[in-house]
Amino acid sequence: MRDPPATQCRRPGDTRGCPQIGTANQEADIDAVDEQLLALLQANGRASYAELARQVGLSAPAVHERVGKLESAGVITGYTAVVDPAAVGLGVTALIGVIDSDEVDDVGILEAMSALPHVEDCWRTAGTEGYVLKVRVTDIPALEDTINALNRIRGVARTRTTVVLSTKWEGRHGRAE
């Protein structure tokens, strides 16, 4: 099997037609094969290089090199296990909009919110809420405790909570339950 060059989407110095993704310090040229690898790894982060190679039509060493470059460029930032929250006793999921006050201290609010054990995700948003949090807790009293803790954070004016009734899918690939 013959491997195409790692930057087949462009000639050196010519970035037309090649999307660029990167960090503040560097950019990575992403071609169609890299996009395939990213999709495959998002679906199964434990796939072997040999399996990935079969699916994209390259050799395992070429896939290993490409994945390494994507990791070095900060495109791939880690690998995680997807855990069923209910199986570990976290049966209640909620989205909490945090409305910050005018004298908001982003750093202070972020540090305080990140210290709360049940906050899984935090997004800075435009609109009424300055932040939206995803929390997972054991039950409604634990959710109430989390909301109360959020409301005690300096700079939080109030919160708005939406309890998730059921999860149809999470993540980009939307594996339905």
N, C-alpha and C positions, 0 to 999 in steps of 0.2 A: 504494500500500500504506500503510495507516494503522498507525502505531506505537503500541503501548500505553505508558502511562507506565512509567518505569523501576522504580517501586516498586508494581507492580500487585498484589502479594501483600498489601498492607496500606494502611490510611489512616495519615496522619501521627500518630505517637504510639501506634498500635495494632500490636503486633508478633505478635499471635496468628496461628498458621498460617504464619508465615514463618520458616524456619530462619535462624539467625544464625551466621555464621562470621567470624572476625576475628583480629586480632593483639591483643597486650596493650594497645595504645593505641587501637584502633578496631574497630568491628564493621561488617560488610557485610550488608545484607539480600539474601538469595539467593532468587530466585523460580524458577519452572519454566523460564523462558526462559534465565536465567543458568545453571541446571543443565544445560540442553541445550548451551549454548555451552561450558561447561567440559568436558563429555563430548566434544564435537566437537574442541576444541582439544587434549585429552589424546590423542585418536586421531590428530590431524594438526595439529601446532603451526604448520605453514606454510600452513594454509588461509587464503584471502583473506577479507576482510570481506564481499565480494560473495557468495562461496560460502557462508559462514556465514549471511549474511542470507537466502539462498534456502532454506537448510535449517531455519531457525527462523521464517521468515515475517515478517521485519522488513526495514527498509531498511539498506543498508550503513552510513550514518552513525549509525543507532541502534545497530547492532552495535558499531561502533567506540567509541561512547560507553560502552556497557555493558562492553566488554572493558577500556577505560581505567579505569573505576571498579573493576573486579575487580582490576586491577593495583595501583591506588592503595591499595586496602584490604588488600593483601597476600594476597589469595586466590590470585591467579596470581603466582607468585614467579619465573618465568623460563621460558625456552624452550630446549630442548636437542635435539641431534641424537642419535638412537639408533644406536649403532655396533655392528656385529657383532664381538664380542670376538675370535673366532677369526681374522677377517680382518685384525686388527692384531696378531696373534701372542699373544693372551692366551687360550690354549686350555683352561686349568684354572681352574675357579671353585670356591671353597670358602666355607663358612660357619664362622666361628670363634667359639666361645663363650669369652668372657674372664671368668675367675673372679678377682675382685679380692680382695685381702687386707683384713683388718680395719682396717688403717691406710691405707685408700684415700684418695687425693687425686684427686677427680674431674677437676679442671682439669688436673692434671699428666698423668694417664692419657690424657685426651682429646687434649691437645696432642701427646703422644708418638705416639698411635695415628694422629692425622690427618697426622703427618709421614711416615708410611710410604706409599710411592708406590702400592702395590697395593691399599690399602684403599679401596674404593669407597663403602661405606655403613656406618653405625654406628648401632645401636639400643640404648638403655638398656632393660634388661628386668628383669622380676621373676623370681625363681626362682634356680636354682643359679648361672647365669651372670649377671653384672652387665651385660654388654654382649654383643651379637652383631654380628659384622662380616661383610661380604661382601667377599671379596678375589678378584681376578682376576690370574693370573700366567701366565708362559709355559709352565712345566713343574713337575713335582713337586719338583725341587731348589730352584726359586725359591719354592715354597710352604713348603718346610722352612726356608728363609732367613727368610721373613716370620714364621713361627711362632716361630723362635728370637729374632727381633727383638722380637716381642710379649712373650715370656717374660722379656726383659731389662728391660722397663719397670718402674720402681719402682711397687709397688702391685699388680702382676699376680702372683697366686699360681700360676695355671696356665691352660692353654687346652685347649679341646676342639674338635677339627676334624672337620667333615663335608665330604667331597669330593662335589661335584655331578657325577653321572654324565651327565645330560642335562637340558636346560632345556626344559620343555614350554611355558611362557610366562613372561614377566616383565611387570610393570606391571599396572595395574588392569584393562585391557581384554582381557588374556589372548589375544593373537594367537598361536595355536599354530604351532609350526614344522613 
